[in-house]
Amino acid sequence: MIKSINVKTRSRTEFVNITPEVQAIVTESGINSGVCHIYVPHTTAGVTINEGADPSVVTDIVSSLNRLIPHKANYLHMEGNSDAHIKTSLVGSSESVIIDKGRLLLGTWQAIFFCEFDGARNRQVNVKVMGE
Ligand code: ZN
């Protein structure tokens, strides 16, 4: 069984905390012990796990990615969004989180972030929960 989360982004580059939605899918699955796979089926958006407590961390990650990989440069890709493709490859398209006692086994400060790099758009995150 695969579940999807719909994410509506509002900016070109934006991190959206999807931890509550992912946990809701784990809870609904009834699985107590296992693994939760989070997969983003887009080429200009990804997923990462990092600090969810202080929003400045996400702001710093986004501003650093934008500084390292500028929107406009001598890219070959005609669509004009090469920076978004490169950022997506850097953060990756999937994460796996252990499930213990029906809960995502994240660290105290960790959260799961959908990473938009070519918004604003309607996006999808696929979640597969496996275990018993
Ligand atoms: Zn493109």
Backbone and ligand atoms as CSV (ligand in chain L), in Angstrom:
chain,resi,resn,atom,element,x,y,z
A,1,MET,N,N,0.837,-1.190,0.000
A,1,MET,CA,C,0.000,0.000,0.000
A,1,MET,C,C,0.881,1.251,0.000
A,2,ILE,N,N,0.650,2.102,-0.980
A,2,ILE,CA,C,1.401,3.359,-1.068
A,2,ILE,C,C,0.434,4.507,-0.822
A,3,LYS,N,N,0.827,5.416,0.048
A,3,LYS,CA,C,0.024,6.609,0.329
A,3,LYS,C,C,0.728,7.829,-0.239
A,4,SER,N,N,-0.048,8.833,-0.596
A,4,SER,CA,C,0.535,10.064,-1.119
A,4,SER,C,C,0.168,11.256,-0.251
A,5,ILE,N,N,1.111,12.174,-0.161
A,5,ILE,CA,C,0.866,13.455,0.498
A,5,ILE,C,C,0.924,14.515,-0.589
A,6,ASN,N,N,-0.085,15.358,-0.647
A,6,ASN,CA,C,-0.057,16.484,-1.586
A,6,ASN,C,C,0.529,17.704,-0.878
A,7,VAL,N,N,1.512,18.318,-1.532
A,7,VAL,CA,C,2.168,19.500,-0.959
A,7,VAL,C,C,1.980,20.656,-1.934
A,8,LYS,N,N,1.396,21.752,-1.432
A,8,LYS,CA,C,1.227,22.953,-2.256
A,8,LYS,C,C,2.273,23.959,-1.808
A,9,THR,N,N,3.270,24.197,-2.664
A,9,THR,CA,C,4.323,25.141,-2.276
A,9,THR,C,C,3.962,26.539,-2.752
A,10,ARG,N,N,4.533,27.537,-2.084
A,10,ARG,CA,C,4.164,28.940,-2.336
A,10,ARG,C,C,5.320,29.787,-2.853
A,11,SER,N,N,6.552,29.231,-2.808
A,11,SER,CA,C,7.724,29.988,-3.261
A,11,SER,C,C,8.525,29.128,-4.231
A,12,ARG,N,N,9.469,29.767,-4.916
A,12,ARG,CA,C,10.321,29.000,-5.833
A,12,ARG,C,C,11.165,27.998,-5.048
A,13,THR,N,N,11.748,28.462,-3.951
A,13,THR,CA,C,12.535,27.572,-3.094
A,13,THR,C,C,11.926,27.599,-1.700
A,14,GLU,N,N,11.562,26.427,-1.210
A,14,GLU,CA,C,10.830,26.372,0.065
A,14,GLU,C,C,10.946,24.974,0.671
A,15,PHE,N,N,11.190,24.905,1.969
A,15,PHE,CA,C,11.172,23.625,2.676
A,15,PHE,C,C,9.872,23.534,3.466
A,16,VAL,N,N,9.154,22.427,3.318
A,16,VAL,CA,C,7.875,22.233,4.004
A,16,VAL,C,C,8.010,21.045,4.956
A,17,ASN,N,N,7.747,21.280,6.237
A,17,ASN,CA,C,7.814,20.204,7.236
A,17,ASN,C,C,6.619,19.262,7.034
A,18,ILE,N,N,6.906,18.037,6.596
A,18,ILE,CA,C,5.830,17.062,6.340
A,18,ILE,C,C,5.824,15.948,7.395
A,19,THR,N,N,6.530,16.160,8.497
A,19,THR,CA,C,6.603,15.121,9.538
A,19,THR,C,C,5.214,14.712,10.059
A,20,PRO,N,N,4.309,15.671,10.351
A,20,PRO,CA,C,2.987,15.253,10.867
A,20,PRO,C,C,2.208,14.397,9.863
A,21,GLU,N,N,2.297,14.737,8.578
A,21,GLU,CA,C,1.585,13.972,7.542
A,21,GLU,C,C,2.163,12.560,7.408
A,22,VAL,N,N,3.495,12.456,7.475
A,22,VAL,CA,C,4.134,11.136,7.375
A,22,VAL,C,C,3.774,10.293,8.594
A,23,GLN,N,N,3.832,10.907,9.787
A,23,GLN,CA,C,3.476,10.174,11.010
A,23,GLN,C,C,2.017,9.715,10.956
A,24,ALA,N,N,1.146,10.541,10.393
A,24,ALA,CA,C,-0.276,10.163,10.285
A,24,ALA,C,C,-0.432,8.910,9.415
A,25,ILE,N,N,0.364,8.805,8.350
A,25,ILE,CA,C,0.298,7.622,7.482
A,25,ILE,C,C,0.813,6.394,8.233
A,26,VAL,N,N,1.882,6.577,9.008
A,26,VAL,CA,C,2.420,5.465,9.812
A,26,VAL,C,C,1.369,5.010,10.822
A,27,THR,N,N,0.749,5.958,11.494
A,27,THR,CA,C,-0.274,5.636,12.501
A,27,THR,C,C,-1.443,4.891,11.858
A,28,GLU,N,N,-1.890,5.403,10.714
A,28,GLU,CA,C,-3.020,4.803,9.999
A,28,GLU,C,C,-2.703,3.377,9.538
A,29,SER,N,N,-1.424,3.123,9.234
A,29,SER,CA,C,-1.020,1.791,8.740
A,29,SER,C,C,-1.131,0.729,9.829
A,30,GLY,N,N,-1.057,1.173,11.085
A,30,GLY,CA,C,-1.119,0.228,12.196
A,30,GLY,C,C,0.180,-0.536,12.411
A,31,ILE,N,N,1.212,-0.190,11.656
A,31,ILE,CA,C,2.494,-0.884,11.788
A,31,ILE,C,C,3.234,-0.372,13.024
A,32,ASN,N,N,3.694,-1.320,13.821
A,32,ASN,CA,C,4.332,-1.005,15.096
A,32,ASN,C,C,5.847,-0.911,14.969
A,33,SER,N,N,6.412,-1.820,14.165
A,33,SER,CA,C,7.868,-1.906,14.028
A,33,SER,C,C,8.198,-2.123,12.565
A,34,GLY,N,N,9.007,-1.232,11.981
A,34,GLY,CA,C,9.321,-1.372,10.562
A,34,GLY,C,C,10.088,-0.192,10.026
A,35,VAL,N,N,9.856,0.080,8.747
A,35,VAL,CA,C,10.546,1.168,8.064
A,35,VAL,C,C,9.530,1.961,7.246
A,36,CYS,N,N,9.713,3.283,7.232
A,36,CYS,CA,C,8.880,4.160,6.423
A,36,CYS,C,C,9.758,4.779,5.340
A,37,HIS,N,N,9.390,4.526,4.087
A,37,HIS,CA,C,10.108,5.118,2.962
A,37,HIS,C,C,9.333,6.333,2.475
A,38,ILE,N,N,10.059,7.419,2.276
A,38,ILE,CA,C,9.462,8.663,1.790
A,38,ILE,C,C,10.128,8.971,0.451
A,39,TYR,N,N,9.319,9.029,-0.607
A,39,TYR,CA,C,9.888,9.181,-1.949
A,39,TYR,C,C,9.223,10.338,-2.706
A,40,VAL,N,N,10.041,11.204,-3.280
A,40,VAL,CA,C,9.534,12.357,-4.033
A,40,VAL,C,C,9.745,12.110,-5.526
A,41,PRO,N,N,8.659,11.958,-6.303
A,41,PRO,CA,C,8.774,11.607,-7.722
A,41,PRO,C,C,8.878,12.830,-8.633
A,42,HIS,N,N,9.758,13.753,-8.293
A,42,HIS,CA,C,9.938,14.971,-9.091
A,42,HIS,C,C,11.437,15.192,-9.346
A,43,THR,N,N,11.764,15.921,-10.406
A,43,THR,CA,C,13.178,16.166,-10.725
A,43,THR,C,C,13.670,17.514,-10.219
A,44,THR,N,N,12.733,18.330,-9.712
A,44,THR,CA,C,13.131,19.641,-9.189
A,44,THR,C,C,12.613,19.854,-7.763
A,45,ALA,N,N,12.374,18.763,-7.064
A,45,ALA,CA,C,11.993,18.804,-5.650
A,45,ALA,C,C,12.479,17.517,-5.005
A,46,GLY,N,N,12.854,17.607,-3.743
A,46,GLY,CA,C,13.384,16.428,-3.055
A,46,GLY,C,C,12.907,16.364,-1.624
A,47,VAL,N,N,13.638,15.600,-0.818
A,47,VAL,CA,C,13.275,15.449,0.593
A,47,VAL,C,C,14.563,15.344,1.405
A,48,THR,N,N,14.535,15.937,2.605
A,48,THR,CA,C,15.692,15.830,3.492
A,48,THR,C,C,15.224,15.818,4.943
A,49,ILE,N,N,16.095,15.350,5.812
A,49,ILE,CA,C,15.815,15.365,7.255
A,49,ILE,C,C,16.830,16.294,7.901
A,50,ASN,N,N,16.318,17.267,8.656
A,50,ASN,CA,C,17.209,18.164,9.388
A,50,ASN,C,C,16.444,18.805,10.539
A,51,GLU,N,N,17.031,19.821,11.136
A,51,GLU,CA,C,16.428,20.396,12.350
A,51,GLU,C,C,15.083,21.064,12.074
A,52,GLY,N,N,14.093,20.702,12.882
A,52,GLY,CA,C,12.769,21.282,12.753
A,52,GLY,C,C,12.439,22.235,13.879
A,53,ALA,N,N,13.327,22.330,14.891
A,53,ALA,CA,C,13.023,23.160,16.069
A,53,ALA,C,C,13.263,24.641,15.787
A,54,ASP,N,N,14.440,24.956,15.259
A,54,ASP,CA,C,14.778,26.352,14.966
A,54,ASP,C,C,14.626,26.593,13.468
A,55,PRO,N,N,13.624,27.376,13.051
A,55,PRO,CA,C,13.390,27.596,11.618
A,55,PRO,C,C,14.559,28.283,10.918
A,56,SER,N,N,15.467,28.905,11.689
A,56,SER,CA,C,16.642,29.548,11.085
A,56,SER,C,C,17.532,28.532,10.378
A,57,VAL,N,N,17.511,27.278,10.839
A,57,VAL,CA,C,18.343,26.249,10.205
A,57,VAL,C,C,17.912,26.043,8.754
A,58,VAL,N,N,16.610,25.888,8.548
A,58,VAL,CA,C,16.097,25.714,7.184
A,58,VAL,C,C,16.381,26.952,6.336
A,59,THR,N,N,16.200,28.131,6.923
A,59,THR,CA,C,16.506,29.378,6.198
A,59,THR,C,C,17.971,29.400,5.773
A,60,ASP,N,N,18.858,28.984,6.663
A,60,ASP,CA,C,20.289,28.950,6.338
A,60,ASP,C,C,20.603,27.921,5.254
A,61,ILE,N,N,19.944,26.767,5.301
A,61,ILE,CA,C,20.175,25.745,4.268
A,61,ILE,C,C,19.730,26.281,2.907
A,62,VAL,N,N,18.527,26.864,2.866
A,62,VAL,CA,C,18.000,27.389,1.602
A,62,VAL,C,C,18.893,28.502,1.061
A,63,SER,N,N,19.304,29.443,1.924
A,63,SER,CA,C,20.124,30.557,1.434
A,63,SER,C,C,21.498,30.064,0.994
A,64,SER,N,N,22.034,29.054,1.667
A,64,SER,CA,C,23.341,28.509,1.271
A,64,SER,C,C,23.257,27.781,-0.060
A,65,LEU,N,N,22.186,26.999,-0.249
A,65,LEU,CA,C,22.005,26.313,-1.545
A,65,LEU,C,C,21.863,27.337,-2.670
A,66,ASN,N,N,21.109,28.410,-2.406
A,66,ASN,CA,C,20.923,29.448,-3.430
A,66,ASN,C,C,22.233,30.175,-3.741
A,67,ARG,N,N,23.094,30.318,-2.723
A,67,ARG,CA,C,24.382,30.973,-2.944
A,67,ARG,C,C,25.324,30.051,-3.734
A,68,LEU,N,N,25.337,28.771,-3.365
A,68,LEU,CA,C,26.224,27.801,-4.020
A,68,LEU,C,C,25.804,27.515,-5.458
A,69,ILE,N,N,24.472,27.463,-5.665
A,69,ILE,CA,C,23.931,27.081,-6.972
A,69,ILE,C,C,22.979,28.180,-7.429
A,70,PRO,N,N,23.487,29.214,-8.079
A,70,PRO,CA,C,22.629,30.345,-8.479
A,70,PRO,C,C,21.581,29.938,-9.514
A,71,HIS,N,N,20.471,30.677,-9.510
A,71,HIS,CA,C,19.375,30.408,-10.448
A,71,HIS,C,C,19.861,30.537,-11.894
A,72,LYS,N,N,20.596,31.607,-12.160
A,72,LYS,CA,C,21.086,31.856,-13.516
A,72,LYS,C,C,22.607,31.683,-13.560
A,73,ALA,N,N,23.053,30.834,-14.455
A,73,ALA,CA,C,24.494,30.640,-14.667
A,73,ALA,C,C,24.642,30.074,-16.077
A,74,ASN,N,N,25.806,29.606,-16.419
A,74,ASN,CA,C,26.005,29.087,-17.789
A,74,ASN,C,C,25.541,27.637,-17.901
A,75,TYR,N,N,24.266,27.407,-17.613
A,75,TYR,CA,C,23.708,26.065,-17.703
A,75,TYR,C,C,23.294,25.766,-19.142
A,76,LEU,N,N,23.294,24.495,-19.518
A,76,LEU,CA,C,22.909,24.085,-20.865
A,76,LEU,C,C,21.410,23.784,-20.985
A,77,HIS,N,N,20.824,23.267,-19.914
A,77,HIS,CA,C,19.413,22.865,-19.904
A,77,HIS,C,C,18.525,24.051,-20.285
A,78,MET,N,N,17.736,23.867,-21.358
A,78,MET,CA,C,16.988,24.979,-21.965
A,78,MET,C,C,15.818,25.475,-21.108
A,79,GLU,N,N,15.348,24.630,-20.194
A,79,GLU,CA,C,14.143,24.980,-19.436
A,79,GLU,C,C,14.387,26.131,-18.448
A,80,GLY,N,N,15.662,26.397,-18.141
A,80,GLY,CA,C,15.985,27.513,-17.251
A,80,GLY,C,C,15.890,27.187,-15.777
A,81,ASN,N,N,15.783,25.899,-15.441
A,81,ASN,CA,C,15.682,25.533,-14.023
A,81,ASN,C,C,16.769,24.531,-13.613
A,82,SER,N,N,17.936,24.656,-14.241
A,82,SER,CA,C,19.031,23.729,-13.918
A,82,SER,C,C,19.411,23.763,-12.448
A,83,ASP,N,N,19.365,24.972,-11.859
A,83,ASP,CA,C,19.711,25.050,-10.431
A,83,ASP,C,C,18.798,24.152,-9.602
A,84,ALA,N,N,17.517,24.095,-9.975
A,84,ALA,CA,C,16.558,23.261,-9.235
A,84,ALA,C,C,16.890,21.773,-9.393
A,85,HIS,N,N,17.292,21.375,-10.594
A,85,HIS,CA,C,17.691,19.968,-10.808
A,85,HIS,C,C,18.925,19.626,-9.964
A,86,ILE,N,N,19.899,20.532,-9.942
A,86,ILE,CA,C,21.149,20.279,-9.199
A,86,ILE,C,C,20.874,20.201,-7.695
A,87,LYS,N,N,20.073,21.132,-7.185
A,87,LYS,CA,C,19.737,21.122,-5.748
A,87,LYS,C,C,18.999,19.840,-5.369
A,88,THR,N,N,18.114,19.381,-6.270
A,88,THR,CA,C,17.370,18.147,-6.007
A,88,THR,C,C,18.314,16.960,-5.903
A,89,SER,N,N,19.310,16.904,-6.808
A,89,SER,CA,C,20.267,15.799,-6.713
A,89,SER,C,C,21.087,15.869,-5.431
A,90,LEU,N,N,21.378,17.072,-4.968
A,90,LEU,CA,C,22.159,17.209,-3.729
A,90,LEU,C,C,21.376,16.727,-2.508
A,91,VAL,N,N,20.112,17.133,-2.393
A,91,VAL,CA,C,19.347,16.711,-1.202
A,91,VAL,C,C,18.818,15.285,-1.348
A,92,GLY,N,N,18.598,14.840,-2.593
A,92,GLY,CA,C,18.111,13.480,-2.816
A,92,GLY,C,C,16.602,13.399,-2.921
A,93,SER,N,N,16.129,12.250,-3.405
A,93,SER,CA,C,14.705,12.047,-3.672
A,93,SER,C,C,14.013,11.159,-2.652
A,94,SER,N,N,14.758,10.602,-1.709
A,94,SER,CA,C,14.110,9.706,-0.751
A,94,SER,C,C,14.798,9.733,0.608
A,95,GLU,N,N,14.029,9.334,1.600
A,95,GLU,CA,C,14.536,9.126,2.957
A,95,GLU,C,C,13.872,7.867,3.503
A,96,SER,N,N,14.538,7.204,4.422
A,96,SER,CA,C,13.959,6.078,5.139
A,96,SER,C,C,14.073,6.353,6.629
A,97,VAL,N,N,12.987,6.114,7.346
A,97,VAL,CA,C,12.984,6.342,8.792
A,97,VAL,C,C,12.484,5.074,9.479
A,98,ILE,N,N,13.192,4.655,10.510
A,98,ILE,CA,C,12.783,3.485,11.289
A,98,ILE,C,C,11.497,3.803,12.058
A,99,ILE,N,N,10.617,2.811,12.134
A,99,ILE,CA,C,9.385,2.938,12.933
A,99,ILE,C,C,9.550,2.076,14.181
A,100,ASP,N,N,9.340,2.682,15.334
A,100,ASP,CA,C,9.433,1.948,16.596
A,100,ASP,C,C,8.223,2.309,17.442
A,101,LYS,N,N,7.527,1.292,17.918
A,101,LYS,CA,C,6.306,1.491,18.715
A,101,LYS,C,C,5.310,2.407,18.001
A,102,GLY,N,N,5.228,2.240,16.681
A,102,GLY,CA,C,4.263,2.999,15.898
A,102,GLY,C,C,4.645,4.443,15.630
A,103,ARG,N,N,5.873,4.826,16.032
A,103,ARG,CA,C,6.316,6.208,15.848
A,103,ARG,C,C,7.544,6.266,14.949
A,104,LEU,N,N,7.651,7.327,14.153
A,104,LEU,CA,C,8.877,7.586,13.397
A,104,LEU,C,C,10.010,7.799,14.396
A,105,LEU,N,N,11.087,7.044,14.239
A,105,LEU,CA,C,12.196,7.132,15.205
A,105,LEU,C,C,13.176,8.234,14.780
A,106,LEU,N,N,12.666,9.468,14.865
A,106,LEU,CA,C,13.492,10.637,14.541
A,106,LEU,C,C,14.176,11.134,15.810
A,107,GLY,N,N,15.310,11.801,15.636
A,107,GLY,CA,C,15.969,12.441,16.771
A,107,GLY,C,C,15.140,13.599,17.279
A,108,THR,N,N,15.432,14.031,18.480
A,108,THR,CA,C,14.653,15.077,19.154
A,108,THR,C,C,14.429,16.309,18.281
A,109,TRP,N,N,15.473,16.706,17.543
A,109,TRP,CA,C,15.397,17.960,16.795
A,109,TRP,C,C,15.113,17.734,15.316
A,110,GLN,N,N,14.962,16.467,14.928
A,110,GLN,CA,C,14.820,16.181,13.495
A,110,GLN,C,C,13.381,16.298,13.002
A,111,ALA,N,N,13.267,16.743,11.743
A,111,ALA,CA,C,11.983,16.777,11.045
A,111,ALA,C,C,12.237,16.397,9.589
A,112,ILE,N,N,11.175,15.937,8.933
A,112,ILE,CA,C,11.252,15.561,7.523
A,112,ILE,C,C,10.748,16.750,6.701
A,113,PHE,N,N,11.593,17.207,5.780
A,113,PHE,CA,C,11.232,18.371,4.970
A,113,PHE,C,C,11.103,18.017,3.496
A,114,PHE,N,N,9.946,18.361,2.915
A,114,PHE,CA,C,9.822,18.382,1.462
A,114,PHE,C,C,10.584,19.615,0.978
A,115,CYS,N,N,11.414,19.429,-0.061
A,115,CYS,CA,C,12.288,20.514,-0.531
A,115,CYS,C,C,11.875,20.955,-1.934
A,116,GLU,N,N,11.208,22.094,-1.996
A,116,GLU,CA,C,10.813,22.667,-3.291
A,116,GLU,C,C,11.940,23.535,-3.836
A,117,PHE,N,N,12.299,23.298,-5.117
A,117,PHE,CA,C,13.338,24.115,-5.741
A,117,PHE,C,C,12.872,24.798,-7.022
A,118,ASP,N,N,11.628,24.526,-7.439
A,118,ASP,CA,C,11.118,25.159,-8.661
A,118,ASP,C,C,9.623,25.412,-8.538
A,119,GLY,N,N,9.234,26.026,-7.398
A,119,GLY,CA,C,7.827,26.310,-7.142
A,119,GLY,C,C,7.447,27.671,-7.708
A,120,ALA,N,N,6.265,28.108,-7.356
A,120,ALA,CA,C,5.287,27.392,-6.549
A,120,ALA,C,C,4.537,26.378,-7.414
A,121,ARG,N,N,4.262,25.212,-6.845
A,121,ARG,CA,C,3.586,24.147,-7.580
A,121,ARG,C,C,2.803,23.261,-6.623
A,122,ASN,N,N,1.984,22.411,-7.232
A,122,ASN,CA,C,1.376,21.312,-6.492
A,122,ASN,C,C,2.266,20.090,-6.655
A,123,ARG,N,N,2.686,19.514,-5.549
A,123,ARG,CA,C,3.638,18.410,-5.566
A,123,ARG,C,C,3.081,17.193,-4.842
A,124,GLN,N,N,3.785,16.078,-5.009
A,124,GLN,CA,C,3.352,14.823,-4.408
A,124,GLN,C,C,4.527,14.158,-3.711
A,125,VAL,N,N,4.243,13.541,-2.575
A,125,VAL,CA,C,5.236,12.725,-1.865
A,125,VAL,C,C,4.619,11.350,-1.674
A,126,ASN,N,N,5.333,10.305,-2.079
A,126,ASN,CA,C,4.840,8.945,-1.895
A,126,ASN,C,C,5.458,8.335,-0.641
A,127,VAL,N,N,4.619,7.662,0.127
A,127,VAL,CA,C,5.066,7.079,1.383
A,127,VAL,C,C,4.678,5.598,1.413
A,128,LYS,N,N,5.676,4.758,1.687
A,128,LYS,CA,C,5.440,3.323,1.808
A,128,LYS,C,C,5.882,2.878,3.197
A,129,VAL,N,N,4.971,2.260,3.904
A,129,VAL,CA,C,5.269,1.793,5.261
A,129,VAL,C,C,5.346,0.274,5.231
A,130,MET,N,N,6.452,-0.262,5.758
A,130,MET,CA,C,6.621,-1.722,5.772
A,130,MET,C,C,6.994,-2.170,7.181
A,131,GLY,N,N,6.502,-3.323,7.563
A,131,GLY,CA,C,6.833,-3.853,8.884
A,131,GLY,C,C,5.693,-4.682,9.419
A,132,GLU,N,N,5.623,-4.763,10.743
A,132,GLU,CA,C,4.587,-5.591,11.356
A,132,GLU,C,C,4.002,-4.905,12.588
L,1,ZN,ZN,ZN,14.195,21.320,-16.146
